[in-house]
């Protein structure tokens, strides 16, 4: 099973990236940040850490790291 998964990603990663890199995820990102604020009231977003499981292209993580949202 692991080899099938790796083969799939090796075959489709470039297409997936090009198809999704420009997707507008701002609504989902804002909902995510609202959920974090609900769980950690009184804590500034800049003082929190987000764990990225590495299940995509890194598009959303790069936005959080750059600070465009926080």
matplotlib code that plots the C-alpha trace (Angstrom):
import matplotlib.pyplot as plt

x = [0.0, 2.8, 4.4, 1.1, 0.7, 4.3, 3.8, 0.6, 2.3, 5.3, 3.1, 0.6, 2.4, 3.3, -0.2, -1.7, 0.6, -0.2, -3.9, -4.1, -1.3, -3.4, -6.6, -8.2, -8.1, -8.6, -12.1, -10.8, -7.7, -9.9, -12.1, -9.1, -7.7, -11.1, -11.1, -7.6, -8.7, -11.7, -9.5, -6.8, -8.7, -6.5, -3.5, -2.2, -2.0, 1.6, 2.4, 0.9, 2.5, 0.8, 1.9, 1.8, 1.4, 2.9, -0.1, 0.1, 2.2, 2.9, 0.8, -1.1, 1.8, 3.8, 1.0, 1.0, 4.8, 5.0, 2.6, 0.1, -2.7, -1.3]
y = [0.0, 2.4, 2.0, 2.7, 5.9, 7.0, 6.2, 8.2, 11.3, 10.9, 10.8, 13.5, 16.0, 18.5, 18.6, 18.9, 21.8, 23.6, 23.1, 24.2, 26.7, 29.7, 28.5, 31.1, 29.5, 32.7, 31.7, 28.3, 30.0, 32.5, 29.7, 27.9, 30.9, 31.5, 28.0, 28.4, 31.6, 29.8, 27.1, 29.6, 32.7, 35.6, 34.2, 36.3, 34.3, 35.2, 33.4, 30.1, 27.3, 25.5, 21.9, 21.1, 17.4, 17.8, 16.6, 19.1, 21.6, 23.8, 26.6, 27.3, 26.9, 29.4, 32.0, 31.4, 31.6, 34.8, 36.3, 37.5, 36.2, 36.6]
z = [0.0, 0.9, -2.5, -4.3, -2.3, -3.0, -6.7, -6.8, -5.3, -7.5, -10.6, -9.6, -7.3, -10.1, -11.5, -8.0, -7.2, -10.4, -10.0, -6.4, -5.8, -6.6, -4.9, -2.6, 0.8, 2.8, 4.1, 5.4, 6.9, 8.7, 10.1, 11.2, 13.0, 14.6, 15.9, 17.4, 19.1, 20.6, 22.0, 23.3, 24.4, 25.4, 23.6, 20.6, 17.4, 17.0, 20.3, 19.1, 17.0, 14.1, 13.3, 9.6, 8.9, 5.5, 3.6, 0.7, -1.2, 1.8, 0.3, 3.5, 5.8, 3.8, 4.3, 8.1, 8.2, 6.2, 8.5, 5.9, 8.2, 11.7]

ax = plt.figure().add_subplot(projection="3d")
ax.plot(x, y, z, "-o")
ax.set_aspect("equal")
plt.show()
